[in-house]
Amino acid sequence: MRRIITATVQNRSGVLNRITGLLQKRQFNIESISVGRTETDSISKMTLVVEVEDNQKLEQLTKQLNKQIDVLKVTDITDKAIVSRELALIKVVSAGQLRNELQGIIEPFRASIIDVSKDSLSIQVTGKPEKIEALIELLRPYGIKELARTGMTAFLRGHQPQSTELPSYSLLNR
Amino acid sequence: MKVQTKPGAAPRIETKTGADLLVESLIKEKVDILFGYPGGAVLPIYDALYRARESFTHILTRHEQGAIHAAEGYARVSGKPGVVIATSGPGATNLVTGIADAMIDSLPLVVFTGQVARGVIGTDAFQEADVMGITTPITKHNYQVQHVSDLPRIVREAFHIASTGRPGPVVVDIPKDISANSCEDEYDDDFHLPGYQPNIKPNPLQLKKLANALETAERPVILAGAGVMFGNASDELRKFAEKHSLPVVTTLLGLGSFPGSHPLALGMAGMHGTFTANRALYECDLLINIGARFDDRLTGNLEHFAPTATVAHIDIDPAEIGKNVTTHIPVVSDSKAALQSLFYHAESTSNHDDWLQHLTDYQKENPLWYKNPAKEMVPQWLIEAVHNVTNGNAIVTTDVGQHQMWAAQYYAFEEPDRWVTSGGLGTMGFGFPAAIGAQLAKPEETVIAFVGDGGFQMTLQELSVLQERQLPVKVIIVNNGALGMVRQWQETFYEERYSESLLQIQPDFVKLADSYGIRGYRIDTQEEFIDLLPEVFSYNGPVVLDCRVLRQENVYPMIAPGKGLHQMIGVKP
C-alpha cells in the first residue's frame, strides 16, 4: 500500500542520507521524496511516498524514522485531510502549428508554458500527482523530450474533520 | 589571544585547541580509561592526552578491533560508556565490526575517529575513509565535527545519547585541523536534543492491561532480556516473579538477569536453549517480554512462537515492540520503572501451580545432558568444572560458537552483569579483548575468557595488553581444532562435508603465551585439568589454558533452522 509520510527533521548535513539509508537497510522502497526548509531555519520537512506491504511494516517504518536523533516528528498523513502538491516540468516537441492545440490541452490543468523555442515548449504544472500523471499522458503523443518531477510535498489541512466532532453539533446532545 | 564575551557569560580566553577541548570534555564526563591506537590524523589528540596523562589510563591495544571489543567489555560490566580513539581511514574501518557489535547488543560506546583535514575531505586523501557514510547504519548516532567550538557540545551529546534510552554506540569523527586548531569562537557545551526524548515511564493504561492479563493467565511466563540489566531491574524482576510465581526464561544476553539456580528459573531459551524454556514459550498463554528483542535465534520459526499467548512487551525502544512478534500489550518503558509499577498494580489471583508443576516435570525429564567418558576433556564438563571452582562468581566472556553455547548452558549465572558475549552480531574474536575491558572495569573480580581456537586467533595479539597491564584474566581455549559450530552445521546439514572448518595447523598456544611472558598450560585430560585449576585461580596474573577437547562434540539440544520451538532435536541422549 502506498503511504504518504512526513518527517520534520533538524536541518543538518547527512540527515537525508540517514533517512534514505535507514529505508534502504530495512528494504523499504521510496517512490518519491522531497525535502525543503520550513518556516524555522533549522528545521526541514520531508515528504516521503513509500510502498509498504502491511500495517506492521508501516508501523516499523514510522518507529524507525522516529528513532533517529535528528527526526523531530513523523506522521503518516495518508488518511488525513491533506493538501498535497507536486511540480513537473515537461518539455514537449512542438512546431508552430501545434502550439494552439497544446495550449488547449494544458489550460484545463491550469498549467502554464514557461519556455518556448523553435521546436519545443516547456510546460509547468503543479497539483496532485494524479493530475500530473494525467497531463503527462495527454502530452505523451506529442513527444516528450524531457520530464522533471519534484516528488510530492504535502501537509495537513488547517482543519481535520473528525467523526467524533459530529455529535457535538447535534441538537439532541446539547 | 582573543577574549570572547557574551552577555551573562564569563569571558573566555580562547587559546585551546580542539584536542584540548576534547580532553577537557572527557575529564568532565569522568572518563578514566581510553582504549585506542594512535595514527596520523589523531596526533594532536594524542599530544593533548600526553599532556593530560595523569587523568587517563590509555590502553594501547595491538589492533583497533581489540580496542573496541575491550571497550564493549568495559561498558557491559561497568555500565559506563566505553571510550575508543582511532585514527582516520584504516584505524576507523578497523572499528567497524565492534561498532556494529555494540549497536546490535545495545552497548554504550563513544568512539572518536580521526579524519583528514576538512580541506581535503572528499579528495581521497591519504588515510581518508567516509566514516560518516560507513558508520551511519551501525551507530545510534554519529557526528563529524565542523567547528572547533562545537566539540564540547558534541562530546556531551555523544555521551548522553550513548548511555541513555536504549544504549548504543556514537561515533564522533574529528578532522585533523579541528583537533589541531585553536578555537576562535565562543564555545558552549549546553545541548538540546528535541528529537531525542527516551520514554522512561510506562503508560498506566498499558500497565493496567498487563496487570489484568496477569490476573487471568493460567500459563504465564516471563522472558528476560539484557534490557533488565540495562535498567538495573534484576532485583525488581526477582521480586515480581516471586510474588506471582512466574517462571522466568532468559535470552542469551539476559543470562544473569534472574538467578540461574532459582526454582522459577527455566534457563535460556532459543536455538540452543533448554527444552523446558522453549516449551514454556511454546505453551504459555501470557508471555511477558522484558527487554528482549525477539531475535530469530530465540524465536525459531515465528509461526510456532508462543502461538496461543497474549504477548506483552516491555521495552525502552518503541521500534522493538511489534517488530518481529505481534504484540498485544506494548509497554514503552525502562524495565525498572515498569516492574516497579507492576509490582504494586498487579494482584495475584489466579493459581497456576499446575503450570509450574508441568514445567518442573519437563525440567526433571529433559535436563541438559552430555556424555562424559571421564577421561578426555569434554567441553561441557570443562565449563562445569570452571563453574565449580569459581562458585559461579566469575565474570565470563566468550567469542561466538560452540564454546559460547556451552558456557551459556553450563555456567549458571546468579548475578547480573557477569556475562559478556557477542549475541546479535556473533563476533569471533570478541571474547578475549572483551575480557580485558571487563577486567579493567572490575579489577577485583575473576575474569574468565572462554574462547574457541578459531576466534582466539582473530585477536590473540592482545596478549600484549594482558602482560603489559598484568591483568589476571584466565583465557580458557576450548580447543577442538575446528571452527566448531561451522563443523557441527556441516555435519548435520551438509552431509559431513567439512569445507574449510577444520584447523589443521595450530600454533603452540603454550609457547605463544610464553613468548608474551604469560603462563600457559596444555591440558588433555580431565584429571590434569582438575589438578591444575586451583593453581590457575589462586595465581593473580594472566594465564592461558589450551584445553584440548573432543572435536566431535556437538551442542544439543537444538532447534534446526526454520523449525519451531517445539521441534527441538537432541533433547535426549
Interface residues (C-beta under 8 A of the other chain):
Chain A: V9 Q10 S13 G14 N17 R18 G21 L22 K25 Q56 E59 Q60 K63 Q64 N66 K67 Q68 I69 D70 V71 L72
Chain B: M132 G133 T136 P137 K140 H141 Q144 I161 L193 P194 G195 Y196 D317 P318 A319 I321 G322 K323 T326
